[in-house]
């Protein structure tokens, strides 16, 4: 309970606890982070109990989730951390739970929502973001006296999903050929560059001709994610592609958006379209980097070289990208078949 009887905190907000004339324990947000103000509020409530005024004051309307969502969005609009992504998630939650009374929210209802969005191929990290926002909305509902605080205890059993950051997705040789055949003429050279260099999307879209050495076949990355420069050699096929592109260059950047005459800001739409045509699921642009590293390792390239090509500071980071498919592990141990006599 703390030092002061009838006062406790949830996060930074003080709450008060007192007994009404019927003997029922009432818990209510003091809507303040200041202890003195909370004590004053508690004294006020106790005085109202004695006067018989408390029932009229603390009676909470049976608010719906939709009403909470509308008020939450109004409040969130002036918060610095608010963005389009969070607004979208609140709207998804509002659409799902809108007509449900806040008091009626049960773990089973939330659990069903989690199952449904997981079925939509949402990553655990995305599911957890929904849960974080949902619980924050309910904490604000308690603070705003839209629902009693028992709702927080009731839903405390809803746990976030365990994250697995070790993505093992990379394209097989057959998938690479199928995917490239589905890329349009603008997307193809970007994807081909990623597959042959392991460069990040930001590095590719920001690549300038001044950082390409066509004579010696090198790409110079001046500013990478870890702030270290690196040199990437081009293989014969990539060098030939860049030479053809150089003859038709339209500006400083290697990859120019013909609609704007400037560098591409993003290629999400074209990338998703190509993936759909190729029938490839659960794949993101960064996985082209995984594909590059994985195929190098499966071809026998040592991890130190892969580390340098990817621009990693620590070999542990390279191990994440250079995972080996089970069949290649089997081939590796099969090399020892002739080592021992029968």
C-alpha positions as MATLAB code, in Angstrom:
seq = 'XXXXXXXXXXXXXXXXXXXXXXXXXXXXXXXXXXXXXXXXXXXXXXXXXXXXXXXXXXXXXXXXXXXXXXXXXXXXXXXXXXXXXXXXXXXXXXXXXXXXXXXXXXXXXXXXXXXXXXXXXXXXXXXXXXXXXXXXXXXXXXXXXXXXXXXXXXXXXXXXXXXXXXXXXXXXXXXXXXXXXXXXXXXXXXXXXXXXXXXXXXXXXXXXXXXXXXXXXXXXXXXXXXXXXXXXXXXXXXXXXXXXXXXXXXXXXXXXXXXXXXXXXXXXXXXXXXXXXXXXXXXXXXXXXXXXXXXXXXXXXXXXXXXXXXXXXXXXXXXXXXXXXXXXXXXXXXXXXXXXXX';
ca = [
       0.000    0.000    0.000;
       2.882    2.328    0.740;
       3.588    4.871    3.466;
       0.188    6.565    3.272;
      -2.925    4.498    3.858;
      -5.328    4.686    0.939;
      -2.692    5.917   -1.539;
      -0.845    3.832   -4.133;
       0.766    4.320   -7.541;
       0.415    2.798  -10.994;
       3.346    3.994  -13.066;
       3.676    7.688  -12.227;
      -0.018    8.229  -11.435;
      -1.374    8.142   -7.876;
      -4.550    6.231   -7.060;
      -6.734    6.386   -3.979;
      -8.552    3.642   -2.070;
     -11.461    4.139    0.303;
     -14.686    2.455    1.457;
     -18.132    3.717    0.478;
     -21.169    3.663    2.836;
     -22.141    0.153    1.664;
     -18.746   -1.208    2.641;
     -17.501   -1.549   -0.938;
     -13.837   -0.751   -1.574;
     -13.506    2.002   -4.189;
     -10.299    2.481   -6.174;
      -9.981    5.612   -8.260;
      -7.321    7.516  -10.169;
      -6.275   10.772   -8.546;
      -5.149   11.958  -12.008;
      -1.922   13.387  -10.625;
       1.732   12.558  -10.119;
       1.903   14.757   -7.034;
       1.539   13.010   -3.660;
       0.128   16.055   -1.828;
      -2.572   16.506   -4.459;
      -3.436   12.802   -4.226;
      -3.749   13.037   -0.420;
      -5.962   16.090   -0.808;
      -8.120   14.219   -3.327;
      -8.454   11.245   -0.945;
      -9.528   13.536    1.898;
     -12.102   15.111   -0.411;
     -13.548   11.733   -1.362;
     -13.758   10.621    2.280;
     -15.609   13.848    3.107;
     -18.047   13.174    0.276;
     -18.691    9.682    1.661;
     -19.640   11.176    5.006;
     -21.962   13.641    3.274;
     -23.595   10.894    1.182;
     -22.428   12.498   -2.060;
     -19.964    9.873   -3.202;
     -22.295    7.615   -5.188;
     -23.175   10.401   -7.596;
     -19.550   11.404   -8.046;
     -17.770    8.090   -8.690;
     -20.400    6.223  -10.663;
     -18.754    5.178  -13.903;
     -20.693    4.987  -17.128;
     -20.561    1.735  -19.094;
     -18.199    3.042  -21.770;
     -17.509    1.108  -24.976;
     -14.081    0.502  -26.448;
     -15.040    2.781  -29.347;
     -15.572    5.683  -26.940;
     -12.184    5.007  -25.388;
     -10.506    4.836  -28.806;
     -11.969    8.192  -29.841;
     -10.786    9.894  -26.655;
      -7.412    8.173  -26.807;
      -6.783    9.410  -30.358;
      -7.647   12.966  -29.341;
      -5.191   12.722  -26.442;
      -2.493   11.006  -28.516;
      -2.544   13.553  -31.333;
      -0.649   16.041  -29.162;
       1.929   13.505  -27.941;
       5.398   13.594  -29.509;
       5.559    9.810  -29.831;
       2.317    9.601  -31.829;
       2.661    8.535  -35.469;
       0.691    7.053  -38.367;
       1.653    3.510  -37.428;
       0.254    3.851  -33.904;
      -2.905    5.536  -35.193;
      -3.429    2.652  -37.609;
      -3.065    0.122  -34.776;
      -5.546    1.994  -32.589;
      -8.006    2.009  -35.486;
      -7.533   -1.747  -35.966;
      -8.229   -2.282  -32.266;
     -11.241    0.024  -32.464;
     -12.649   -1.901  -35.408;
     -12.161   -5.199  -33.577;
     -13.416   -4.241  -30.086;
     -15.456   -1.095  -30.811;
     -18.886   -2.270  -29.634;
     -17.590   -4.172  -26.600;
     -18.040   -2.521  -23.198;
     -14.709   -1.941  -21.496;
     -15.906   -3.917  -18.483;
     -16.625   -6.894  -20.741;
     -13.108   -7.246  -22.132;
     -11.830  -10.691  -21.188;
      -8.474  -12.438  -21.739;
     -10.243  -14.877  -24.085;
     -11.418  -11.986  -26.294;
      -7.922  -10.494  -26.494;
      -6.413  -13.953  -27.011;
      -8.693  -14.596  -29.996;
      -7.538  -11.286  -31.504;
      -3.888  -12.317  -31.082;
      -4.542  -15.664  -32.785;
      -6.292  -13.970  -35.702;
      -3.511  -11.466  -36.428;
      -0.867  -14.178  -36.135;
      -2.784  -16.069  -38.835;
      -2.368  -12.967  -41.024;
       1.410  -13.616  -40.953;
       2.044  -10.755  -38.545;
       5.427  -11.001  -36.836;
       5.552  -11.470  -33.038;
       7.071   -7.994  -32.706;
       4.045   -6.515  -34.495;
       1.605   -8.481  -32.338;
       3.381   -7.203  -29.234;
       3.023   -3.611  -30.428;
      -0.752   -4.108  -30.577;
      -0.746   -5.488  -27.023;
       1.374   -2.613  -25.719;
      -0.986   -0.038  -27.230;
      -4.074   -1.912  -26.007;
      -2.812   -2.046  -22.420;
      -1.803    1.606  -22.532;
      -5.278    2.542  -23.747;
      -6.831    0.648  -20.837;
      -4.510    2.318  -18.331;
      -5.640    5.670  -19.691;
      -9.264    4.489  -19.439;
      -8.753    3.836  -15.735;
      -7.043    7.192  -15.334;
      -9.964    8.892  -17.098;
     -12.518    6.993  -14.952;
     -13.959    5.219  -17.973;
     -13.565    1.818  -16.333;
     -12.615    0.448  -12.925;
      -9.009   -0.651  -12.443;
      -9.968   -4.324  -12.088;
      -9.726   -4.496  -15.874;
      -5.933   -4.136  -15.635;
      -5.655   -7.053  -13.227;
      -8.018   -9.153  -15.343;
      -5.946   -8.669  -18.473;
      -2.563   -9.003  -16.761;
      -2.498  -12.651  -17.871;
      -2.121  -11.536  -21.502;
       1.589  -11.879  -22.171;
       3.618  -10.628  -25.100;
       4.794  -13.171  -27.648;
       8.334  -14.405  -27.468;
      10.487  -12.795  -30.138;
      12.701  -14.765  -32.448;
      15.110  -12.331  -34.073;
      17.044  -15.018  -35.919;
      15.246  -14.973  -39.256;
      16.329  -17.934  -41.385;
      14.605  -16.866  -44.589;
      16.676  -16.770  -47.757;
      15.927  -17.594  -51.370;
      16.888  -20.880  -52.953;
      18.498  -20.850  -56.391;
      15.164  -21.727  -57.991;
      13.399  -18.945  -56.052;
      16.059  -16.435  -57.095;
      15.532  -17.208  -60.771;
      11.754  -17.100  -60.383;
      11.832  -13.836  -58.469;
      14.181  -12.080  -60.896;
      11.978  -13.121  -63.816;
       9.050  -11.353  -62.114;
      10.892   -8.069  -61.485;
      10.139   -5.241  -63.900;
      12.956   -3.438  -65.696;
      13.256   -0.823  -62.935;
      13.281   -3.255  -60.002;
      15.491   -5.925  -61.604;
      18.848   -4.068  -61.379;
      18.163   -3.088  -57.746;
      17.368   -6.667  -56.695;
      20.236   -8.046  -58.782;
      22.624   -5.643  -57.047;
      21.399   -6.729  -53.618;
      21.778  -10.414  -54.445;
      25.328   -9.925  -55.714;
      26.669   -7.510  -53.099;
      24.702   -7.987  -49.875;
      24.222   -4.214  -49.714;
      21.422   -2.773  -47.612;
      18.452   -1.186  -49.352;
      19.432    2.282  -48.135;
      22.962    1.781  -49.463;
      21.687    0.679  -52.876;
      19.098    3.424  -53.313;
      21.618    6.027  -52.144;
      24.467    4.757  -54.341;
      26.077    7.378  -56.575;
      28.174    6.846  -59.703;
      31.026    8.650  -57.964;
      31.233    5.640  -55.633;
      31.380    3.099  -58.455;
      34.716    2.154  -60.041;
      33.783    0.549  -63.363;
      37.404    0.251  -64.451;
      38.457   -1.941  -61.538;
      35.031   -3.319  -60.675;
      34.488   -1.952  -57.178;
      31.668   -0.294  -55.234;
      32.705    2.019  -52.398;
      30.331    2.333  -49.444;
      31.202    5.530  -47.600;
      28.581    5.561  -44.892;
      27.169    2.262  -43.721;
      24.945    1.357  -40.783;
      27.924    0.975  -38.468;
      29.572    4.146  -39.805;
      32.449    2.227  -41.395;
      33.412    2.443  -45.054;
      33.955   -0.715  -47.073;
      34.822   -1.820  -50.592;
      32.672   -4.355  -52.414;
      34.043   -6.102  -55.528;
      31.616   -6.665  -58.402;
      31.409  -10.001  -60.171;
      31.407  -10.132  -63.968;
      27.628  -10.139  -64.433;
      27.024   -7.229  -62.072;
      29.860   -5.216  -63.627;
      28.374   -5.728  -67.097;
      24.967   -4.570  -65.830;
      26.457   -1.434  -64.288;
      28.344   -0.591  -67.482;
      25.114   -0.775  -69.486;
      23.350    1.376  -66.904;
      26.192    3.906  -66.913;
      25.774    4.466  -70.636;
      22.145    5.476  -69.988;
      22.735    7.339  -66.723;
      20.476   10.298  -65.981;
      22.080   11.834  -62.910;
      24.373   11.383  -59.945;
      22.511    8.393  -58.525;
      22.845    4.911  -59.989;
      19.161    4.117  -59.582;
      16.886    6.912  -60.794;
      13.103    7.006  -60.542;
      11.950    7.957  -64.065;
       8.786    9.533  -62.649;
      10.643   12.014  -60.440;
      14.060   12.210  -62.084;
      15.571   11.705  -58.637;
      16.702    8.711  -56.568;
      14.119    6.182  -55.413;
      12.756    6.865  -51.932;
      11.442    3.323  -51.653;
      10.412    0.384  -53.819;
       7.924   -1.401  -51.548;
       5.094   -1.534  -54.066;
       7.157   -2.947  -56.953;
       8.900   -5.375  -54.588;
       5.612   -6.727  -53.198;
       4.183   -7.068  -56.713;
       7.178   -9.118  -57.884;
       7.005  -11.347  -54.800;
       3.326  -12.004  -55.408;
       3.904  -12.870  -59.061;
       6.718  -15.228  -58.070;
       4.609  -16.853  -55.364;
       7.184  -16.068  -52.646;
       5.910  -15.446  -49.120;
       7.431  -14.319  -45.827;
      10.219  -12.412  -47.539;
      11.512   -8.860  -47.137;
      14.082   -6.788  -48.982;
      16.622   -7.209  -46.178;
      16.381  -10.971  -46.716;
      18.240  -10.459  -50.004;
      21.198   -9.688  -47.747;
      20.567  -12.973  -45.915;
      20.426  -14.711  -49.293;
      23.757  -13.229  -50.368;
      25.510  -14.318  -47.157;
      23.905  -17.748  -46.997;
      24.845  -18.718  -50.553;
      28.416  -17.536  -50.062;
      28.782  -19.745  -46.985;
      27.102  -22.703  -48.697;
      29.581  -22.260  -51.557;
      32.455  -22.582  -49.091;
      33.390  -18.924  -48.565;
      34.900  -18.436  -45.109;
      33.026  -16.400  -42.509;
      35.781  -13.794  -42.192;
      35.422  -12.854  -45.861;
      31.621  -12.776  -45.572;
      31.988  -10.553  -42.511;
      34.113   -8.073  -44.470;
      31.734   -8.022  -47.432;
      28.751   -7.341  -45.167;
      30.645   -4.693  -43.211;
      30.127   -6.279  -39.806;
      32.241   -5.253  -36.839;
      31.732   -8.520  -34.980;
      31.833  -12.058  -36.394;
      28.796  -12.853  -34.205;
      26.709  -10.621  -36.437;
      27.894  -12.546  -39.481;
      26.840  -15.845  -37.930;
      23.269  -14.552  -37.914;
      23.349  -14.055  -41.683;
      25.498  -17.002  -42.644;
      23.229  -19.784  -41.494;
      23.530  -23.067  -43.407;
      20.643  -25.099  -44.729;
      20.389  -28.616  -43.182;
      21.135  -30.333  -46.497;
      24.440  -28.482  -46.784;
      25.389  -29.507  -43.258;
      24.739  -33.101  -44.270;
      26.933  -32.734  -47.351;
      29.661  -31.313  -45.130;
      29.741  -34.293  -42.769;
      29.457  -36.719  -45.707;
      32.929  -35.572  -46.749;
      34.233  -37.750  -43.914;
      32.635  -40.937  -45.283;
      35.874  -42.096  -46.887;
      38.056  -41.151  -43.946;
      37.416  -44.279  -41.953;
      37.780  -47.904  -42.940;
      34.793  -50.212  -42.689;
];
